[in-house]
């Protein structure tokens, strides 16, 4: 075969069928064969001189499948070594309300209010965000003013 597109047209369906039979997963086979052809593009000058360039693509695709399976197996082993994830309580109603209120703020105001909540002083926030201290103070003031009505409970709603 003299042309990469000819090789692709002639061998892609066959290679996908072969790898699909080996893996039992057509999508995984398609992805591996596509990845092998992508890798071939940069090596076509060299591989085109082989007696059987399709064999090169097949070998690379099989290697891709093998690597993916090994990585998946290693990932499962790592998760099993760690044990079950600790139980994490769902967010409280107050946390959900706070998240919604913070999301309503402009990003610059949200940044200063969150950093202050973490315990950073005005000077530290200014340094971290690379803005003047006066800007930090004004953004904190605007953020607090915007949050106040969003976080106040209506006393008349309680019954």
C-alpha positions as semicolon CSV with decimal commas, in nm:
position;residue;x (nm);y (nm);z (nm)
1;X;0,000;0,000;0,000
2;X;0,137;0,335;-0,093
3;X;-0,107;0,565;0,079
4;X;-0,203;0,604;0,445
5;X;-0,568;0,667;0,356
6;X;-0,574;0,342;0,156
7;X;-0,434;0,152;0,454
8;X;-0,691;0,313;0,682
9;X;-0,983;0,235;0,449
10;X;-0,875;-0,122;0,391
11;X;-0,776;-0,220;0,744
12;X;-0,976;-0,009;0,992
13;X;-1,294;-0,225;0,987
14;X;-1,089;-0,544;1,003
15;X;-0,875;-0,421;1,295
16;X;-1,176;-0,295;1,489
17;X;-1,345;-0,634;1,439
18;X;-1,031;-0,817;1,551
19;X;-0,975;-0,605;1,860
20;X;-1,347;-0,605;1,936
21;X;-1,338;-0,986;1,940
22;X;-1,032;-0,981;2,166
23;X;-1,155;-0,717;2,410
24;X;-1,527;-0,787;2,396
25;X;-1,584;-0,412;2,370
26;X;-1,627;-0,251;2,031
27;X;-1,589;0,102;2,165
28;X;-1,258;0,015;2,329
29;X;-1,147;-0,149;2,004
30;X;-1,241;0,156;1,797
31;X;-1,056;0,387;2,033
32;X;-0,741;0,172;2,033
33;X;-0,735;0,141;1,652
34;X;-0,795;0,515;1,613
35;X;-0,512;0,590;1,857
36;X;-0,283;0,355;1,664
37;X;-0,361;0,530;1,336
38;X;-0,299;0,870;1,496
39;X;0,039;0,744;1,611
40;X;0,104;0,610;1,261
41;X;0,061;0,953;1,101
42;X;0,391;1,075;1,243
43;X;0,570;0,752;1,151
44;X;0,417;0,689;0,810
45;X;0,737;0,765;0,618
46;X;0,911;0,482;0,802
47;X;0,624;0,233;0,849
48;X;0,509;0,265;0,486
49;X;0,825;0,076;0,385
50;X;0,730;-0,228;0,597
51;X;0,609;-0,541;0,421
52;X;0,289;-0,524;0,629
53;X;0,212;-0,178;0,775
54;X;-0,121;-0,314;0,902
55;X;0,073;-0,547;1,133
56;X;0,238;-0,240;1,287
57;X;-0,101;-0,076;1,345
58;X;-0,240;-0,400;1,491
59;X;0,057;-0,433;1,729
60;X;0,024;-0,072;1,847
61;X;-0,354;-0,105;1,894
62;X;-0,311;-0,426;2,094
63;X;-0,050;-0,250;2,306
64;X;-0,291;0,036;2,369
65;X;-0,559;-0,207;2,486
66;X;-0,309;-0,386;2,708
67;X;-0,187;-0,058;2,860
68;X;-0,542;0,063;2,928
69;X;-0,635;-0,261;3,096
70;X;-0,318;-0,262;3,306
71;X;-0,380;0,098;3,415
72;X;-0,740;0,015;3,503
73;X;-0,632;-0,293;3,699
74;X;-0,367;-0,091;3,884
75;X;-0,624;0,178;3,959
76;X;-0,862;-0,079;4,106
77;X;-0,582;-0,224;4,317
78;X;-0,493;0,123;4,445
79;X;-0,856;0,192;4,539
80;X;-0,881;-0,142;4,716
81;X;-0,562;-0,068;4,912
82;X;-0,712;0,260;5,029
83;X;-1,025;0,089;5,152
84;X;-1,375;0,228;5,144
85;X;-1,418;0,603;5,129
86;X;-1,508;0,764;5,460
87;X;-1,868;0,860;5,499
88;X;-1,916;1,228;5,438
89;X;-2,228;1,396;5,559
90;X;-2,429;1,580;5,298
91;X;-2,434;1,956;5,305
92;X;-2,654;2,124;5,559
93;X;-2,924;2,365;5,455
94;X;-2,708;2,653;5,580
95;X;-2,414;2,540;5,365
96;X;-2,638;2,519;5,059
97;X;-2,774;2,867;5,132
98;X;-2,421;3,003;5,172
99;X;-2,305;2,841;4,847
100;X;-2,598;2,996;4,661
101;X;-2,535;3,336;4,816
102;X;-2,164;3,325;4,732
103;X;-2,245;3,220;4,376
104;X;-2,456;3,534;4,341
105;X;-2,152;3,754;4,410
106;X;-1,916;3,872;4,138
107;X;-1,598;3,662;4,130
108;X;-1,373;3,939;4,269
109;X;-1,598;3,990;4,572
110;X;-1,637;3,616;4,626
111;X;-1,258;3,574;4,628
112;X;-1,194;3,832;4,900
113;X;-1,478;3,715;5,124
114;X;-1,372;3,349;5,102
115;X;-1,006;3,431;5,168
116;X;-1,104;3,641;5,467
117;X;-1,316;3,354;5,597
118;X;-1,005;3,134;5,576
119;X;-0,842;3,371;5,823
120;X;-0,631;3,584;5,591
121;X;-0,591;3,950;5,678
122;X;-0,645;4,235;5,435
123;X;-0,272;4,258;5,361
124;X;-0,243;3,885;5,294
125;X;-0,547;3,892;5,065
126;X;-0,403;4,189;4,877
127;X;-0,073;4,006;4,830
128;X;-0,240;3,681;4,723
129;X;-0,471;3,849;4,472
130;X;-0,211;4,110;4,368
131;X;-0,440;4,403;4,432
132;X;-0,411;4,710;4,661
133;X;-0,533;4,680;5,020
134;X;-0,790;4,954;4,956
135;X;-0,940;4,741;4,678
136;X;-0,962;4,444;4,916
137;X;-1,143;4,659;5,173
138;X;-1,393;4,796;4,921
139;X;-1,462;4,452;4,777
140;X;-1,513;4,309;5,126
141;X;-1,755;4,592;5,206
142;X;-1,953;4,536;4,885
143;X;-1,953;4,159;4,933
144;X;-2,085;4,185;5,289
145;X;-2,355;4,427;5,178
146;X;-2,461;4,194;4,897
147;X;-2,459;3,885;5,122
148;X;-2,662;4,037;5,404
149;X;-3,004;4,022;5,236
150;X;-2,926;3,684;5,083
151;X;-2,847;3,522;5,417
152;X;-3,100;3,687;5,650
153;X;-3,378;3,469;5,778
154;X;-3,725;3,611;5,759
155;X;-3,861;3,602;6,114
156;X;-4,217;3,610;5,987
157;X;-4,170;3,283;5,794
158;X;-4,124;3,089;6,116
159;X;-4,446;2,951;6,258
